[in-house]
Amino acid sequence: MAADIYGIKNCDTMKKAFDWLKANDVAYEFHDYRVEGIDAETVRGWCRAVGWEKVLNKASTTFRELPESDKVGLDEDKAVALMSREPTMIKRPVLVLGDTVTNGFKPEVYARLFKKD
């Protein structure tokens, strides 16, 4: 089964994930949401799987530059709307393997997912 990996091409963390996948002969499909965009239902699914607080990257420049009114009363619905509008606020990469969703890159998590110990 091929993995789906979501993010933006020129991100350093994405490059580490791509390198790991290639080095471990893992087939994957890359979705560049800066180019292709991302729909709210997909983002909502990730939030259900791992929690919206883990999907939303509050340290991103895009999030930090938001007007305070966008940050007040932040909940899952508001976060999904923000991330769908500005996908660079999504913590990268998002990796989907069957029913499993993970975000961020940690080699040990990828090794466990792909049984590459």
N, C-alpha and C positions, 0 to 999 in steps of 0.2 A: 504494500500500500504506500503510495506516494504521500508525502506531507505537503501541506499548504503553508507557506510562510508569507506573512504580511509585514510591510514596512516601507521604507524608502531606500532607494538604491545606494545613496552616498553616505549613509549612516555608518559610523565605525563599528557599532555593535552589530549591525546587520552584516557587515563584512566578516566579523568573527564567526557569526552563525553560519554564513555561506561557506566559509573555509572549513568549519567543523563538518558540515553536511557533506561537502565534497571529499574531504579526507577520509570520511567513514562510509563512502559510497552510498549515501542516502539520496534517493530520488525525491525531488521536491518541485513544486510549482510556486513561483514567486509572483506575488500580487503587490505591485507598487501603488499604494493608495494615494500617493502624491499625484501620480499620473492618472490612475483609474478612478480615484475616489473610493469611498466605502459607504455602504448603505447602513442606515440606522439599525435595521434588524440584525445584521451581522455583528455590529458593535454590541447590541443588546445581548446577543447570544454569548459573546465573550464575557460580558459583565456577569451574566448568570453563572457562567462556568468558574470564573476566578474572582469575581467581585469588582464592581466598578472602581473602587479605590485603587486596585492594582492595575487596572487598564489605563486609567487616567494618569498621565505623567505630569504631576503638579510642578515638577522641576523644569519642565520644558520652557523654552523662551516664549513660545506661543501662549502657553497658559499664563505665565508670569506677566505678559503684556496685555492680558485681557482687562477690560474695565472692571472695576470692583463690583459693579452691579451684576456682572456675569458670574462672579465667584460667590456672591451672597446666596445662601439657601441652597447650596449645591447638594443635589441628590442624584440618584441614578438617572432619572429622566433628563434632568438638565445636563448631566455629564455626557450622556449618549448623544444628545443634540449638539453639544459643543464638539465632541470628538468626530461626529459625522460631518460637521461643517468644516472643522479644521483637524484633519487626521494626524497632523504632526504632534498633536497632544497625546496620542496613543503611545504607551510604553512599547518600545520595539525590542526585538521582533515579536509578533504574535505567531505562534506555531500551532497548527491544527493537525492532529493525527487521529483520524476517525472521530471519536467522541471526546478526545482529550484536547484541551486547550491549555497552553502555557504562554506566558509572555516574559520578556526579558531573556537574556542569554546566559545560561550557566552550563558549562560543558558537562557537569555531573548529571544535570537534569536531562539533557539531551541523550547522554549515554544510557541512562535508565530507560528513557522512552523508547530508544531504538535498540536496547539490549546490547550495547557496545562496551561492555566492561573490560 
